[in-house]
Amino acid sequence: MKIKETRYMNASDLRKLCIEHDWFTRADNEAYSKFLNMTRKRTGESAPMTANRLLDMALVVQQYSDPETYEGMDLEGIVFSLCEICYSCFRIEY
């Protein structure tokens, strides 16, 4: 028997996190919308939040945010903040 964990993220929670940290102030609406849509697959389903996806999202945060908004927070810290708003689903495989 094995257990598999898959993390997901809600775009509303991501939006709240950006507001809370004053992230994404250097982006236009199109870039911000694209960022929020990183929580979904092209089909509209929720996308699994892998470590690599969270890292990609953290890099986008740095790209479109004023550095002082993540001052004292390295790239790993941004990934951690993103991971904190994820929720986990578990599936037991027999």
DRENTORKOL-3810 file (N, C-alpha, C; in nm, 4 decimals):
REM DRENTORKOL-3810
@n.u->0.0848; n.v->-0.1166; n.w->0.0000; ca.u->0.0000; ca.v->0.0000; ca.w->0.0000; c.u->0.0902; c.v->0.1240; c.w->0.0000
@n.u->0.0514; n.v->0.2248; n.w->-0.0791; ca.u->0.1235; ca.v->0.3507; ca.w->-0.0870; c.u->0.0244; c.v->0.4645; c.w->-0.0727
@n.u->0.0750; n.v->0.5771; n.w->-0.0287; ca.u->-0.0083; ca.v->0.6958; ca.w->-0.0231; c.u->0.0571; c.v->0.8033; c.w->-0.1098
@n.u->-0.0246; n.v->0.8713; n.w->-0.1857; ca.u->0.0248; ca.v->0.9758; ca.w->-0.2736; c.u->-0.0386; c.v->1.1081; c.w->-0.2331
@n.u->0.0445; n.v->1.2104; n.w->-0.2191; ca.u->-0.0034; ca.v->1.3445; ca.w->-0.1859; c.u->0.0097; c.v->1.4329; c.w->-0.3093
@n.u->-0.0933; n.v->1.5097; n.w->-0.3362; ca.u->-0.0904; ca.v->1.6078; ca.w->-0.4442; c.u->-0.1362; c.v->1.7411; c.w->-0.3863
@n.u->-0.0554; n.v->1.8447; n.w->-0.4113; ca.u->-0.0891; ca.v->1.9792; ca.w->-0.3626; c.u->-0.1583; c.v->2.0575; c.w->-0.4731
@n.u->-0.2533; n.v->2.1403; n.w->-0.4334; ca.u->-0.3231; ca.v->2.2304; ca.w->-0.5242; c.u->-0.3288; c.v->2.3688; c.w->-0.4612
@n.u->-0.3573; n.v->2.4686; n.w->-0.5436; ca.u->-0.3661; ca.v->2.6058; ca.w->-0.4945; c.u->-0.4887; c.v->2.6728; c.w->-0.5555
@n.u->-0.5556; n.v->2.7501; n.w->-0.4753; ca.u->-0.6719; ca.v->2.8256; ca.w->-0.5184; c.u->-0.6252; c.v->2.9638; c.w->-0.5653
@n.u->-0.6702; n.v->3.0086; n.w->-0.6815; ca.u->-0.6291; ca.v->3.1386; ca.w->-0.7356; c.u->-0.6701; c.v->3.2532; c.w->-0.6430
@n.u->-0.7816; n.v->3.2402; n.w->-0.5750; ca.u->-0.8249; ca.v->3.3447; ca.w->-0.4805; c.u->-0.7276; c.v->3.3577; c.w->-0.3647
@n.u->-0.6796; n.v->3.2445; n.w->-0.3157; ca.u->-0.5805; ca.v->3.2472; ca.w->-0.2078; c.u->-0.4487; c.v->3.3069; c.w->-0.2565
@n.u->-0.4127; n.v->3.2779; n.w->-0.3803; ca.u->-0.2914; ca.v->3.3348; ca.w->-0.4379; c.u->-0.3057; c.v->3.4863; c.w->-0.4499
@n.u->-0.4200; n.v->3.5306; n.w->-0.4935; ca.u->-0.4465; ca.v->3.6749; ca.w->-0.5042; c.u->-0.4346; c.v->3.7421; c.w->-0.3673
@n.u->-0.4919; n.v->3.6802; n.w->-0.2638; ca.u->-0.4837; ca.v->3.7348; ca.w->-0.1278; c.u->-0.3392; c.v->3.7419; c.w->-0.0802
@n.u->-0.2603; n.v->3.6388; n.w->-0.1118; ca.u->-0.1198; ca.v->3.6372; ca.w->-0.0722; c.u->-0.0439; c.v->3.7514; c.w->-0.1390
@n.u->-0.0716; n.v->3.7741; n.w->-0.2670; ca.u->-0.0061; ca.v->3.8843; ca.w->-0.3387; c.u->-0.0424; c.v->4.0187; c.w->-0.2761
@n.u->-0.1675; n.v->4.0356; n.w->-0.2393; ca.u->-0.2110; ca.v->4.1604; ca.w->-0.1760; c.u->-0.1438; c.v->4.1770; c.w->-0.0396
@n.u->-0.1407; n.v->4.0686; n.w->0.0365; ca.u->-0.0815; ca.v->4.0714; ca.w->0.1702; c.u->0.0657; c.v->4.1125; c.w->0.1665
@n.u->0.1381; n.v->4.0669; n.w->0.0658; ca.u->0.2819; ca.v->4.0949; ca.w->0.0557; c.u->0.3145; c.v->4.2111; c.w->-0.0386
@n.u->0.2129; n.v->4.2713; n.w->-0.0988; ca.u->0.2328; ca.v->4.3764; ca.w->-0.1999; c.u->0.3161; c.v->4.3266; c.w->-0.3169
@n.u->0.2942; n.v->4.2014; n.w->-0.3549; ca.u->0.3623; ca.v->4.1441; ca.w->-0.4702; c.u->0.2870; c.v->4.1809; c.w->-0.5976
@n.u->0.3570; n.v->4.1756; n.w->-0.7058; ca.u->0.3014; ca.v->4.1863; ca.w->-0.8405; c.u->0.2552; c.v->4.3271; c.w->-0.8752
@n.u->0.3182; n.v->4.4284; n.w->-0.8163; ca.u->0.2802; ca.v->4.5669; ca.w->-0.8435; c.u->0.3413; c.v->4.6201; c.w->-0.9729
@n.u->0.4336; n.v->4.5460; n.w->-1.0322; ca.u->0.4980; ca.v->4.5903; ca.w->-1.1570; c.u->0.4382; c.v->4.5242; c.w->-1.2803
@n.u->0.3282; n.v->4.4579; n.w->-1.2659; ca.u->0.2679; ca.v->4.3832; ca.w->-1.3771; c.u->0.1425; c.v->4.4533; c.w->-1.4274
@n.u->0.1121; n.v->4.4278; n.w->-1.5527; ca.u->-0.0157; ca.v->4.4749; ca.w->-1.6047; c.u->-0.1200; c.v->4.3655; c.w->-1.5783
@n.u->-0.2443; n.v->4.3946; n.w->-1.6121; ca.u->-0.3529; ca.v->4.2996; ca.w->-1.5847; c.u->-0.3321; c.v->4.1659; c.w->-1.6544
@n.u->-0.2780; n.v->4.1690; n.w->-1.7758; ca.u->-0.2566; ca.v->4.0453; ca.w->-1.8509; c.u->-0.1541; c.v->3.9552; c.w->-1.7820
@n.u->-0.0430; n.v->4.0141; n.w->-1.7362; ca.u->0.0604; ca.v->3.9351; ca.w->-1.6674; c.u->0.0072; c.v->3.8811; c.w->-1.5348
@n.u->-0.0697; n.v->3.9625; n.w->-1.4635; ca.u->-0.1255; ca.v->3.9199; ca.w->-1.3354; c.u->-0.2257; c.v->3.8059; c.w->-1.3559
@n.u->-0.3093; n.v->3.8183; n.w->-1.4548; ca.u->-0.4065; ca.v->3.7136; ca.w->-1.4858; c.u->-0.3353; c.v->3.5841; c.w->-1.5242
@n.u->-0.2312; n.v->3.5966; n.w->-1.6040; ca.u->-0.1527; ca.v->3.4796; ca.w->-1.6447; c.u->-0.0916; c.v->3.4114; c.w->-1.5219
@n.u->-0.0421; n.v->3.4923; n.w->-1.4283; ca.u->0.0166; ca.v->3.4387; ca.w->-1.3057; c.u->-0.0882; c.v->3.3629; c.w->-1.2239
@n.u->-0.2039; n.v->3.4244; n.w->-1.2038; ca.u->-0.3094; ca.v->3.3579; ca.w->-1.1266; c.u->-0.3544; c.v->3.2288; c.w->-1.1944
@n.u->-0.3481; n.v->3.2263; n.w->-1.3258; ca.u->-0.3871; ca.v->3.1058; ca.w->-1.3999; c.u->-0.2827; c.v->2.9946; c.w->-1.3927
@n.u->-0.1684; n.v->3.0207; n.w->-1.3312; ca.u->-0.0689; ca.v->2.9152; ca.w->-1.3113; c.u->-0.1214; c.v->2.8098; c.w->-1.2132
@n.u->-0.2319; n.v->2.8396; n.w->-1.1469; ca.u->-0.2935; ca.v->2.7433; ca.w->-1.0553; c.u->-0.3801; c.v->2.6425; c.w->-1.1304
@n.u->-0.3957; n.v->2.6626; n.w->-1.2617; ca.u->-0.4831; ca.v->2.5766; ca.w->-1.3420; c.u->-0.4099; c.v->2.5216; c.w->-1.4635
@n.u->-0.4573; n.v->2.4076; n.w->-1.5102; ca.u->-0.4107; ca.v->2.3516; ca.w->-1.6370; c.u->-0.4830; c.v->2.4240; c.w->-1.7496
@n.u->-0.4401; n.v->2.4020; n.w->-1.8705; ca.u->-0.5062; ca.v->2.4628; ca.w->-1.9866; c.u->-0.6524; c.v->2.4187; c.w->-1.9983
@n.u->-0.6818; n.v->2.3018; n.w->-1.9460; ca.u->-0.8187; ca.v->2.2493; ca.w->-1.9521; c.u->-0.9100; c.v->2.3141; c.w->-1.8486
@n.u->-0.8530; n.v->2.3930; n.w->-1.7572; ca.u->-0.9319; ca.v->2.4567; ca.w->-1.6525; c.u->-0.9297; c.v->2.3820; c.w->-1.5208
@n.u->-0.8782; n.v->2.2593; n.w->-1.5233; ca.u->-0.8664; ca.v->2.1814; ca.w->-1.3992; c.u->-0.7577; c.v->2.2419; c.w->-1.3109
@n.u->-0.7658; n.v->2.2158; n.w->-1.1823; ca.u->-0.6599; ca.v->2.2582; ca.w->-1.0915; c.u->-0.5304; c.v->2.1876; c.w->-1.1289
@n.u->-0.4225; n.v->2.2631; n.w->-1.1277; ca.u->-0.2914; ca.v->2.2065; ca.w->-1.1606; c.u->-0.2214; c.v->2.1615; c.w->-1.0326
@n.u->-0.1574; n.v->2.0463; n.w->-1.0349; ca.u->-0.0799; ca.v->2.0039; ca.w->-0.9187; c.u->0.0338; c.v->2.1027; c.w->-0.8930
@n.u->0.0514; n.v->2.1397; n.w->-0.7697; ca.u->0.1564; ca.v->2.2340; ca.w->-0.7321; c.u->0.2824; c.v->2.1575; c.w->-0.6948
@n.u->0.3601; n.v->2.1242; n.w->-0.7957; ca.u->0.4874; ca.v->2.0569; ca.w->-0.7730; c.u->0.5893; c.v->2.1590; c.w->-0.7231
@n.u->0.6994; n.v->2.1103; n.w->-0.6707; ca.u->0.8054; ca.v->2.2001; ca.w->-0.6255; c.u->0.8555; c.v->2.2860; c.w->-0.7417
@n.u->0.8662; n.v->2.2268; n.w->-0.8599; ca.u->0.9132; ca.v->2.3036; ca.w->-0.9759; c.u->0.8133; c.v->2.4108; c.w->-1.0170
@n.u->0.6847; n.v->2.3809; n.w->-1.0091; ca.u->0.5830; ca.v->2.4816; ca.w->-1.0431; c.u->0.5883; c.v->2.5964; c.w->-0.9417
@n.u->0.6031; n.v->2.5640; n.w->-0.8139; ca.u->0.6129; ca.v->2.6680; ca.w->-0.7112; c.u->0.7370; c.v->2.7542; c.w->-0.7330
@n.u->0.8472; n.v->2.6932; n.w->-0.7727; ca.u->0.9682; ca.v->2.7695; ca.w->-0.8024; c.u->0.9448; c.v->2.8619; c.w->-0.9214
@n.u->0.8806; n.v->2.8115; n.w->-1.0256; ca.u->0.8489; ca.v->2.8948; ca.w->-1.1420; c.u->0.7624; c.v->3.0140; c.w->-1.0999
@n.u->0.6665; n.v->2.9894; n.w->-1.0141; ca.u->0.5788; ca.v->3.0968; ca.w->-0.9676; c.u->0.6570; c.v->3.1987; c.w->-0.8849
@n.u->0.7492; n.v->3.1509; n.w->-0.8023; ca.u->0.8310; ca.v->3.2411; ca.w->-0.7204; c.u->0.9181; c.v->3.3303; c.w->-0.8087
@n.u->0.9703; n.v->3.2747; n.w->-0.9155; ca.u->1.0503; ca.v->3.3544; ca.w->-1.0087; c.u->0.9659; c.v->3.4626; c.w->-1.0751
@n.u->0.8410; n.v->3.4314; n.w->-1.1050; ca.u->0.7503; ca.v->3.5304; ca.w->-1.1636; c.u->0.7187; c.v->3.6393; c.w->-1.0600
@n.u->0.7011; n.v->3.5998; n.w->-0.9348; ca.u->0.6795; ca.v->3.6976; ca.w->-0.8275; c.u->0.7957; c.v->3.7957; c.w->-0.8239
@n.u->0.9180; n.v->3.7447; n.w->-0.8268; ca.u->1.0353; ca.v->3.8326; ca.w->-0.8249; c.u->1.0387; c.v->3.9233; c.w->-0.9478
@n.u->1.0019; n.v->3.8697; n.w->-1.0617; ca.u->1.0062; ca.v->3.9463; ca.w->-1.1860; c.u->0.9115; c.v->4.0662; c.w->-1.1829
@n.u->0.7935; n.v->4.0489; n.w->-1.1246; ca.u->0.6909; ca.v->4.1513; ca.w->-1.1304; c.u->0.6653; c.v->4.2236; c.w->-0.9976
@n.u->0.7547; n.v->4.2071; n.w->-0.9017; ca.u->0.7360; ca.v->4.2709; ca.w->-0.7710; c.u->0.8536; c.v->4.3624; c.w->-0.7396
@n.u->0.8249; n.v->4.4666; n.w->-0.6618; ca.u->0.9320; ca.v->4.5530; ca.w->-0.6135; c.u->1.0167; c.v->4.4729; c.w->-0.5150
@n.u->1.1492; n.v->4.4788; n.w->-0.5280; ca.u->1.2365; ca.v->4.3983; ca.w->-0.4405; c.u->1.2109; c.v->4.4184; c.w->-0.2910
@n.u->1.1726; n.v->4.5383; n.w->-0.2496; ca.u->1.1501; ca.v->4.5598; ca.w->-0.1058; c.u->1.0307; c.v->4.4810; c.w->-0.0526
@n.u->0.9430; n.v->4.4323; n.w->-0.1413; ca.u->0.8274; ca.v->4.3554; ca.w->-0.0941; c.u->0.8658; c.v->4.2136; c.w->-0.0535
@n.u->0.9789; n.v->4.1676; n.w->-0.1020; ca.u->1.0262; ca.v->4.0357; ca.w->-0.0580; c.u->1.1647; c.v->4.0468; c.w->0.0047
@n.u->1.1985; n.v->4.1676; n.w->0.0513; ca.u->1.3253; ca.v->4.1910; ca.w->0.1197; c.u->1.3354; c.v->4.1006; c.w->0.2421
@n.u->1.4497; n.v->4.0411; n.w->0.2597; ca.u->1.4684; ca.v->3.9488; ca.w->0.3709; c.u->1.4101; c.v->3.8117; c.w->0.3442
@n.u->1.3515; n.v->3.7944; n.w->0.2269; ca.u->1.2916; ca.v->3.6667; ca.w->0.1892; c.u->1.3622; c.v->3.6202; c.w->0.0615
@n.u->1.4405; n.v->3.5151; n.w->0.0731; ca.u->1.5072; ca.v->3.4632; ca.w->-0.0461; c.u->1.4071; c.v->3.3860; c.w->-0.1316
@n.u->1.4545; n.v->3.3341; n.w->-0.2422; ca.u->1.3672; ca.v->3.2618; ca.w->-0.3338; c.u->1.2971; c.v->3.1459; c.w->-0.2633
@n.u->1.3693; n.v->3.0759; n.w->-0.1766; ca.u->1.3092; ca.v->2.9661; ca.w->-0.1014; c.u->1.1962; c.v->3.0163; c.w->-0.0116
@n.u->1.2108; n.v->3.1370; n.w->0.0430; ca.u->1.1075; ca.v->3.1951; ca.w->0.1273; c.u->0.9798; c.v->3.2244; c.w->0.0497
@n.u->0.9956; n.v->3.2710; n.w->-0.0748; ca.u->0.8779; ca.v->3.2946; ca.w->-0.1583; c.u->0.8097; c.v->3.1621; c.w->-0.1900
@n.u->0.8905; n.v->3.0602; n.w->-0.2238; ca.u->0.8342; ca.v->2.9273; ca.w->-0.2503; c.u->0.7597; c.v->2.8776; c.w->-0.1267
@n.u->0.8189; n.v->2.8961; n.w->-0.0101; ca.u->0.7552; ca.v->2.8520; ca.w->0.1142; c.u->0.6211; c.v->2.9234; c.w->0.1345
@n.u->0.6186; n.v->3.0549; n.w->0.1111; ca.u->0.4936; ca.v->3.1306; ca.w->0.1254; c.u->0.3872; c.v->3.0797; c.w->0.0298
@n.u->0.4275; n.v->3.0503; n.w->-0.0931; ca.u->0.3334; ca.v->2.9950; ca.w->-0.1905; c.u->0.2839; c.v->2.8577; c.w->-0.1458
@n.u->0.3747; n.v->2.7772; n.w->-0.0946; ca.u->0.3389; ca.v->2.6417; ca.w->-0.0509; c.u->0.2424; c.v->2.6448; c.w->0.0669
@n.u->0.2564; n.v->2.7450; n.w->0.1520; ca.u->0.1690; ca.v->2.7541; ca.w->0.2700; c.u->0.0220; c.v->2.7696; c.w->0.2345
@n.u->-0.0084; n.v->2.8263; n.w->0.1175; ca.u->-0.1493; ca.v->2.8442; ca.w->0.0813; c.u->-0.2027; c.v->2.7255; c.w->0.0007
@n.u->-0.1185; n.v->2.6269; n.w->-0.0216; ca.u->-0.1627; ca.v->2.5062; ca.w->-0.0924; c.u->-0.2442; c.v->2.4175; c.w->0.0008
@n.u->-0.3267; n.v->2.3357; n.w->-0.0586; ca.u->-0.3975; ca.v->2.2333; ca.w->0.0180; c.u->-0.3619; c.v->2.0982; c.w->-0.0432
@n.u->-0.3609; n.v->1.9975; n.w->0.0381; ca.u->-0.3181; ca.v->1.8645; ca.w->-0.0055; c.u->-0.4367; c.v->1.7701; c.w->-0.0194
@n.u->-0.4255; n.v->1.6856; n.w->-0.1195; ca.u->-0.5196; ca.v->1.5754; ca.w->-0.1376; c.u->-0.4384; c.v->1.4464; c.w->-0.1311
@n.u->-0.4951; n.v->1.3451; n.w->-0.0687; ca.u->-0.4248; ca.v->1.2191; ca.w->-0.0516; c.u->-0.5021; c.v->1.1076; c.w->-0.1213
@n.u->-0.4271; n.v->1.0177; n.w->-0.1824; ca.u->-0.4871; ca.v->0.9021; ca.w->-0.2478; c.u->-0.4079; c.v->0.7794; c.w->-0.2055
@n.u->-0.4799; n.v->0.6819; n.w->-0.1560; ca.u->-0.4157; ca.v->0.5564; ca.w->-0.1167; c.u->-0.4221; c.v->0.4605; c.w->-0.2329
@n.u->-0.3071; n.v->0.4069; n.w->-0.2665; ca.u->-0.2988; ca.v->0.3094; ca.w->-0.3745; c.u->-0.2749; c.v->0.1725; c.w->-0.3129
@n.u->-0.3590; n.v->0.0779; n.w->-0.3520; ca.u->-0.3488; ca.v->-0.0572; ca.w->-0.2958; c.u->-0.2729; c.v->-0.1466; c.w->-0.3898
END
